[in-house]
Amino acid sequence: MSNNLATVEIEEYQEDEDEMHHDDFGFIIGPDGSLKSVMYPEHLMDDPPQEIQAILSVFGIDSFNELGNRTLH
């Protein structure tokens, strides 16, 4: 019987990596896959990069303007 365990590379957490920068986006996703929170730079709210638009589309969101003040979770 073969051993089919995958090798996972683990990186040590660096404290300075947790800082949000002025162009950073943040997505908090619950264990069930639901989008719980989104953090985004206001100056990119109307025209987010295509990669961010792709992430939003996974959750059925076309633009940040749709979010308003609604609770996501």
trRosetta pair geometry for C-beta under 8 A, 3 or more apart (Angstrom, degrees):
i j d omega theta_ij theta_ji phi_ij phi_ji
13 17 7.3 -133 -169 49 63 125
14 17 4.4 87 77 -12 95 112
15 18 6.4 -52 -170 14 44 110
16 19 6.3 -27 -173 -2 55 115
20 24 4.8 -144 -159 69 75 138
20 26 6.5 -59 -109 -39 122 128
20 39 6.9 -62 -130 130 151 143
21 24 4.7 106 51 -23 72 110
22 41 5.8 76 165 -117 57 130
22 43 7.9 19 163 29 100 124
23 41 5.6 -43 -119 -23 33 157
23 44 6.9 81 -142 -26 71 142
24 39 7.6 10 112 109 88 108
24 41 7.0 109 49 -41 42 105
25 38 7.5 -23 -172 -170 93 85
25 39 6.6 158 -164 87 44 67
25 40 5.1 8 -120 -106 86 74
25 41 7.3 -86 -72 -1 68 80
25 44 7.9 -92 -67 89 103 137
25 48 7.4 62 -81 -145 142 123
25 52 5.5 143 -38 -115 171 124
26 37 7.6 -8 113 113 98 96
26 38 7.1 154 85 -162 61 40
26 39 3.7 13 49 48 106 111
26 40 7.6 -143 31 -59 64 50
27 35 6.6 -61 -165 -136 101 96
27 37 7.5 161 -157 87 38 59
27 38 5.8 -4 -106 -109 68 72
27 39 7.8 -137 -58 27 34 72
27 55 6.4 -124 -53 162 156 137
28 35 7.6 103 77 -166 56 56
28 36 4.6 -63 105 69 100 104
28 37 4.1 21 38 49 118 97
28 38 7.7 -135 22 -64 75 36
29 33 6.4 -13 177 -147 111 33
29 34 7.0 160 -158 78 67 33
29 35 6.0 -39 -105 -102 75 50
29 36 6.6 164 -112 8 18 91
30 33 6.9 -39 74 31 76 19
30 34 4.7 0 39 56 119 86
30 35 7.9 -112 5 -46 86 5
30 36 5.0 105 -43 -46 94 119
30 73 6.3 105 -39 -122 135 125
34 72 7.5 158 154 144 95 90
34 73 5.8 109 122 -121 125 79
35 38 6.8 9 175 -51 118 98
35 59 4.5 15 -22 -123 140 150
35 61 7.8 -63 55 -17 168 131
35 72 5.1 -78 110 173 85 131
35 73 7.5 -141 98 -71 44 75
36 72 5.5 142 -161 92 19 114
36 73 4.2 11 -123 -55 76 125
37 72 6.1 -178 -73 40 36 137
37 73 7.6 -34 -40 -22 70 110
38 64 7.4 -150 119 -122 142 93
38 67 6.6 -103 48 -109 133 159
38 72 7.0 119 -8 -57 91 156
40 44 6.5 -118 172 79 99 98
40 45 6.0 115 117 -92 125 75
40 48 7.0 -56 -153 -95 134 124
40 52 7.7 101 -120 -167 118 144
40 64 6.0 -107 60 -108 160 144
41 44 4.7 57 77 21 100 104
41 45 7.3 -134 97 -42 51 73
42 45 5.3 -19 -155 -24 42 121
44 47 6.4 -92 -158 73 59 64
44 48 5.3 81 151 -99 99 62
44 49 7.5 -16 -170 -18 132 75
44 52 7.9 77 142 42 125 165
45 48 7.2 -3 -137 -53 17 92
45 64 4.8 -104 -159 73 82 149
45 65 7.5 103 158 -55 103 73
46 63 7.9 15 -136 -166 42 121
46 64 7.8 -94 -69 47 32 113
46 65 7.7 44 -104 -45 66 111
48 52 4.0 -92 158 86 123 133
48 53 5.7 156 87 -53 105 78
48 56 7.5 101 72 -17 152 136
48 64 6.9 113 -32 -26 127 115
49 52 5.0 94 60 7 77 101
49 53 7.2 -139 102 -5 41 88
50 53 5.3 -53 -147 37 37 116
50 54 6.4 43 152 -25 67 100
51 54 5.7 -49 -153 29 32 114
51 55 6.9 32 149 -17 62 100
52 55 5.6 -49 -153 33 38 112
52 56 6.4 39 149 -18 66 104
53 56 5.6 -53 -148 37 33 113
53 57 6.3 37 153 -25 65 104
54 57 5.7 -51 -148 31 31 113
54 58 7.1 44 150 -29 59 95
55 58 5.8 -44 -164 16 37 116
55 59 7.6 13 149 1 62 103
56 59 6.1 -72 -164 46 40 99
56 61 4.2 -88 -178 82 94 102
56 62 7.1 145 130 -94 121 5
56 63 7.5 72 150 -85 158 16
56 64 7.7 -96 -110 -62 148 63
57 60 7.3 48 -166 -80 40 19
57 61 7.0 -114 -78 60 30 57
57 62 7.2 50 -95 -97 77 49
61 64 7.7 52 159 -82 124 35
61 66 5.5 -172 -151 72 84 135
61 67 6.8 22 -144 -61 134 90
62 66 6.0 100 48 -30 79 142
63 66 5.5 120 65 -9 69 95
64 67 5.6 -40 -168 14 53 118
65 68 7.4 33 173 -57 46 68
67 70 6.0 -135 -175 42 52 96
67 72 7.4 -20 -141 -73 103 103
